[in-house]
Amino acid sequence: MTQATRKAANLSLDEGLVSDARELKINISRAAEEGIARAIKAERERLWLLENAEAIEQANVYVEKHGLPFGKYRQF
């Protein structure tokens, strides 16, 4: 696995969270990075759904009207 290039960033965090994280020996930078990565993923998924809402709706209408393509071959 390759190491990502790191960039220093100043963050303002809730004092209680920082205190609890230190007490529990949680790496604050890693935890923040993981949280930001999850937020980015969630936002990209939300935007994709918005951008593709019409196609998804059309596919759903098709299935409601005609059933699943090759549905007769399903084994479950």
Secondary structure in CASP SS format (residue, H / E / C, confidence):
PFRMAT SS
TARGET T0000
AUTHOR 0000-0000-0000
METHOD secondary structure of the structure
MODEL  1
M C 1.00
T C 1.00
Q C 1.00
A C 1.00
T C 1.00
R C 1.00
K C 1.00
A C 1.00
A C 1.00
N C 1.00
L C 1.00
S C 1.00
L C 1.00
D C 1.00
E H 1.00
G H 1.00
L H 1.00
V H 1.00
S H 1.00
D H 1.00
A H 1.00
R H 1.00
E H 1.00
L C 1.00
K C 1.00
I C 1.00
N C 1.00
I H 1.00
S H 1.00
R H 1.00
A H 1.00
A H 1.00
E H 1.00
E H 1.00
G H 1.00
I H 1.00
A H 1.00
R H 1.00
A H 1.00
I H 1.00
K H 1.00
A H 1.00
E H 1.00
R H 1.00
E H 1.00
R H 1.00
L H 1.00
W H 1.00
L H 1.00
L H 1.00
E H 1.00
N C 1.00
A H 1.00
E H 1.00
A H 1.00
I H 1.00
E H 1.00
Q H 1.00
A H 1.00
N H 1.00
V H 1.00
Y H 1.00
V H 1.00
E H 1.00
K H 1.00
H H 1.00
G C 1.00
L C 1.00
P C 1.00
F C 1.00
G H 1.00
K H 1.00
Y H 1.00
R C 1.00
Q C 1.00
F C 1.00
END
